[in-house]
Amino acid sequence: MSSAHIRILIVKLSSLGDVLHNLPLVWDLREHLPEAQIDWVVEEAYLDLLEPLRSRNGLRGIDRIVLIALRRWRKNIFSLKTWQEFFSFRKNLQVQTYDVVIETQGLLKSALVCALAKKIPNALVAGLANATEYSGYEPIARRFYTQAVQVPRQCHAVDRSRWVMSSAFDWPLLNRQQQPPNFYPPAWVAGLIATTQSNISQQYVVFFHATAREAKRWSNKNWITLGQSLSEHGLQVILPWGNAAEKVTSELIAKQIEGALVPTAFSLKEAFAVIAGAQLTIGVDTGLTHLAAVLGRPTIEIYCDSPKWKTEGYWSEAICNLGDIKNPPTVKTVLAVAERLLKTPQ
């Protein structure tokens, strides 16, 4: 079958970091199959992560984004509206018939989406045959694949997705040094940075201190000490938050750093601009820190209780990964790297 006739569905529903680390598949597929139909099913909350990759204005990326709302539906499982929305989703998903389905999460919810998709009789449905360390995996998902792909137990999130894709098409495994991953179109990123920075009056650094798991956090004391040092360099410290508890923590840290700002809540779309305008982003192992890294912005990723090999940004010299599981970096180490990155021309 020629590439012009291949219809591919990517199933990666969530979460923020996982969706980001799956983006390179779009460009890997386009390189090999430039005329293929490429669609993606994603949770509604992460639409803005995929919008810049949508095919338009001469750019061929994602042809169709299919939104699902499992997280919201689970909260109202007996609601008539929930079931109406579900059937509407299924109808939308089945508008296209697929030759290949690629699922890189290894969870039952994603596998069920693969099952719901309309496929040709001999369609290839590729997914994970095994778990990687420190990642969620549900073995029952394998029942919904026609090809289960074995991956190393220690495998970076980007490399894991590429492993499944390469196996599905019987392509050589992509080498991360020779073929580094692409995330967002360079022209789009350059335009985002230029537009954002032209409206900035104060240079600032963003601290993403919050994460869903407490053990992955760097201590408030460390953030305060680091923020005080960067403030002395003339940088304003910005402390975003995602819920009421995180806002309290941001305010606690900000009170002890001169000029620090706790912004109002902002959307994922607005987060792109906040990160693009920053001189530096420093954050723990969480989705918004990874967003800074995939945008190629100067970023320090701090690992406290998760393995660095799993999500470290390895594709740019503007990204520095510090610490590791059970081995958080010191403030001195982070500050030294921050000062180096701030001196590096952007």
C-alpha positions in Angstrom: 0.0 0.0 0.0 1.4 3.4 -0.9 1.9 6.0 1.8 -0.9 8.1 0.2 -3.4 5.5 1.2 -2.2 4.5 4.7 -4.4 5.8 7.5 -2.8 5.8 10.9 -4.4 6.4 14.3 -2.2 7.4 17.3 -3.8 6.7 20.7 -2.1 8.6 23.5 -4.8 10.0 25.8 -2.9 11.6 28.7 -1.2 12.9 30.7 0.7 16.1 29.9 4.2 14.8 29.9 3.2 11.5 28.2 1.5 13.3 25.4 4.5 15.6 24.9 6.9 12.7 24.8 4.8 11.1 22.1 4.8 14.1 19.7 7.9 12.9 17.8 6.0 10.1 16.3 4.1 12.5 14.1 7.3 13.8 12.5 8.9 10.3 12.4 5.8 9.0 10.5 5.8 12.0 8.2 9.4 11.5 7.3 8.7 7.9 6.2 5.1 8.4 5.0 4.7 12.0 4.0 1.2 11.6 2.5 -0.3 9.3 5.1 -3.5 10.2 7.0 -2.4 10.7 10.7 -5.0 11.1 13.4 -4.7 11.3 17.2 -7.1 10.5 20.1 -6.3 12.6 23.2 -8.0 13.8 26.3 -9.9 17.1 25.8 -7.7 18.8 28.4 -4.6 18.3 26.2 -5.9 19.6 22.9 -3.6 22.7 23.1 -0.6 20.4 23.1 -1.5 19.0 19.7 -3.0 22.2 18.0 0.5 23.4 16.8 0.9 20.1 15.0 -2.4 20.2 13.2 -2.1 20.1 9.4 -2.6 23.6 8.0 -1.0 26.4 5.9 1.3 24.0 4.1 2.4 22.1 7.2 1.5 18.4 7.2 1.3 17.1 10.8 -1.8 15.8 12.5 -4.7 15.6 10.1 -7.5 15.0 12.7 -7.6 15.4 16.5 -10.3 13.3 18.1 -11.1 14.4 21.6 -12.2 12.1 24.4 -13.3 13.0 28.0 -12.8 9.9 30.0 -11.6 11.8 33.1 -14.7 14.0 33.1 -17.1 11.1 32.2 -15.9 8.9 35.1 -17.1 11.6 37.5 -20.6 11.4 36.0 -20.9 7.9 34.8 -24.7 7.7 35.2 -25.4 11.0 33.6 -27.4 11.0 30.3 -25.1 13.8 29.1 -22.1 11.6 29.7 -23.4 8.8 27.5 -24.5 11.2 24.8 -21.0 12.6 24.7 -19.5 9.1 24.6 -21.7 8.0 21.7 -20.8 11.3 19.9 -17.1 10.5 20.5 -17.5 7.0 19.1 -19.3 8.3 16.0 -16.6 10.9 15.4 -13.8 8.3 15.9 -15.4 5.9 13.4 -15.7 8.5 10.6 -12.3 7.2 9.4 -11.2 3.6 8.8 -7.6 2.9 9.9 -4.9 0.6 8.6 -2.6 1.0 11.5 -3.3 2.0 15.2 -0.3 2.8 17.5 -0.9 2.8 21.2 2.1 3.6 23.5 0.6 3.8 26.9 -0.2 0.2 27.7 -3.3 0.9 29.7 -6.8 -0.7 29.3 -8.5 2.7 28.7 -6.2 3.3 25.7 -6.6 -0.3 24.4 -10.4 0.1 24.5 -10.1 3.1 22.3 -8.1 1.0 19.9 -10.9 -1.5 19.9 -13.5 1.2 19.3 -11.7 2.5 16.3 -13.0 1.4 12.9 -10.3 -0.6 11.2 -9.8 -2.6 8.0 -10.0 -6.4 8.5 -6.3 -7.0 8.7 -5.4 -3.8 10.5 -2.2 -3.6 12.6 -2.8 -2.6 16.2 0.6 -2.1 17.9 1.1 -1.6 21.6 3.4 -2.4 24.5 4.1 -6.1 25.4 5.6 -5.2 28.8 5.9 -2.5 31.4 8.9 -0.2 31.8 10.1 0.6 35.3 8.2 3.3 37.2 5.5 3.4 34.6 1.9 2.3 34.8 1.0 -0.8 32.7 -2.0 -3.1 32.5 -1.2 -6.5 30.9 -4.8 -7.0 29.8 -4.2 -4.2 27.2 -2.2 -6.8 25.2 -5.5 -8.6 24.3 -6.5 -5.6 22.1 -3.3 -5.6 20.0 -2.3 -7.6 17.0 1.3 -6.8 17.6 2.7 -6.5 21.2 6.1 -4.9 21.2 8.8 -5.8 23.8 10.7 -2.8 25.0 13.6 -2.5 27.5 12.7 -2.2 31.2 14.6 1.0 31.3 13.5 3.0 28.3 13.0 6.8 28.0 9.4 7.8 27.3 10.3 9.2 23.8 12.3 6.1 22.9 9.6 3.8 24.1 7.0 5.4 21.7 9.5 5.2 18.9 10.2 1.6 19.6 6.5 0.7 19.2 6.2 2.7 16.0 9.4 1.3 14.5 8.3 -2.2 15.2 4.8 -1.7 13.8 6.3 -0.7 10.4 9.3 -3.0 10.6 11.6 0.0 10.4 15.1 0.2 12.1 14.9 1.6 15.6 15.6 5.3 15.5 18.9 6.3 17.1 18.4 9.2 19.6 21.8 10.8 18.8 21.7 10.5 15.0 18.0 11.2 14.8 17.0 13.4 17.8 13.3 13.8 18.3 11.3 16.7 16.9 8.4 18.1 18.9 7.0 21.4 17.6 7.6 23.1 14.3 10.7 25.3 14.6 9.0 28.2 12.8 6.1 28.0 15.2 8.3 28.0 18.3 10.4 30.9 16.9 7.3 32.9 16.3 5.9 32.1 19.8 9.2 33.2 21.4 9.5 36.4 19.4 5.9 37.5 20.0 6.1 36.8 23.7 9.4 38.3 24.4 8.6 41.5 22.5 5.9 42.2 25.1 8.1 41.5 28.2 9.3 44.4 30.4 10.9 42.3 33.2 13.2 39.4 32.8 11.9 36.4 34.8 12.5 32.8 35.7 9.7 30.3 36.2 9.7 27.8 39.1 7.5 24.7 38.6 7.7 23.4 42.2 4.5 21.4 42.3 3.9 17.9 41.3 1.2 15.3 42.0 3.5 13.1 44.1 4.9 14.7 47.2 8.1 12.6 47.1 9.0 14.2 43.7 9.1 17.7 45.2 12.2 19.7 46.0 12.0 21.3 49.4 10.5 24.7 49.9 13.7 25.8 51.6 15.6 24.9 48.5 13.3 26.9 46.3 13.5 29.9 48.6 17.3 29.9 48.7 17.5 29.5 44.9 14.9 32.2 44.3 16.7 34.7 46.6 19.9 34.1 44.7 18.3 34.6 41.3 16.4 37.6 42.5 19.8 39.2 43.4 20.7 38.6 39.7 17.8 40.9 38.7 15.4 38.2 37.7 11.8 38.1 38.9 10.7 34.7 40.1 7.3 33.4 38.9 5.6 30.7 40.9 2.6 29.1 39.0 0.2 26.8 40.7 -2.5 24.4 39.6 -4.8 24.0 42.7 -5.5 25.6 46.0 -2.8 23.7 47.9 -0.2 24.6 45.3 -1.2 28.2 45.4 -0.6 28.3 49.2 2.9 26.8 48.7 3.6 29.3 45.9 2.6 32.2 48.2 4.7 30.8 51.0 7.8 30.7 48.9 7.1 34.0 47.2 6.9 35.9 50.5 10.6 35.1 51.1 11.8 36.1 47.7 12.0 39.8 46.8 9.8 40.7 43.9 8.5 37.2 43.4 5.1 36.9 41.7 2.3 34.3 42.2 0.2 34.7 39.0 -3.4 34.1 38.6 -4.4 30.7 37.3 -3.6 30.3 33.6 -4.6 27.8 30.9 -2.3 25.2 29.2 -2.4 27.4 26.1 -1.2 30.4 28.2 1.5 28.2 29.7 3.2 28.2 26.3 3.6 31.9 26.4 4.7 32.0 30.1 7.5 29.5 29.3 8.5 31.1 26.0 9.0 34.4 27.7 11.2 33.1 30.5 14.9 33.5 30.6 15.0 30.1 32.4 12.5 27.5 33.6 13.4 25.4 36.6 11.1 22.6 37.7 10.7 19.1 39.1 9.7 16.1 37.1 6.3 17.3 36.0 4.5 18.0 32.8 5.0 21.8 32.6 8.8 21.4 33.1 8.8 18.9 30.2 6.9 21.4 28.1 9.7 23.9 28.6 12.2 21.2 27.5 10.3 20.2 24.4 10.1 23.8 23.4 13.9 23.9 23.5 13.9 26.7 26.1 16.7 26.9 28.8 15.4 24.4 31.3 16.7 22.7 34.5 14.8 19.5 35.3 15.2 18.5 38.9 14.8 14.8 39.8 14.2 13.9 43.4 12.3 10.6 43.5 12.0 9.5 39.9 14.6 8.1 37.6 16.3 10.6 35.3 16.6 8.1 32.4 12.8 8.0 32.1 12.0 11.6 31.0 15.2 13.6 30.9 15.5 16.1 28.1 18.4 14.8 26.0 17.8 16.6 22.7 19.2 20.1 23.5 22.2 21.6 25.3 19.8 24.2 26.7 18.3 21.5 29.0 20.1 20.3 32.1 18.9 17.3 34.1 20.0 17.3 37.8 19.5 14.7 40.5 18.0 11.3 40.2 15.9 8.9 42.2 16.5 9.3 45.9 19.3 11.8 45.1 18.0 15.4 44.7 20.5 18.0 43.7 21.8 20.7 46.1 20.9 24.3 45.7 24.5 25.1 45.0 24.5 22.7 42.0 21.2 24.1 40.6 22.4 27.7 41.0 25.7 27.0 39.2 23.9 25.5 36.2 21.3 28.3 36.2 24.0 30.9 36.1 25.6 29.1 33.2 22.4 28.8 31.2 21.5 32.4 31.8 24.9 33.5 30.4 24.4 31.3 27.3 23.0 33.3 24.3 19.5 32.2 23.5 
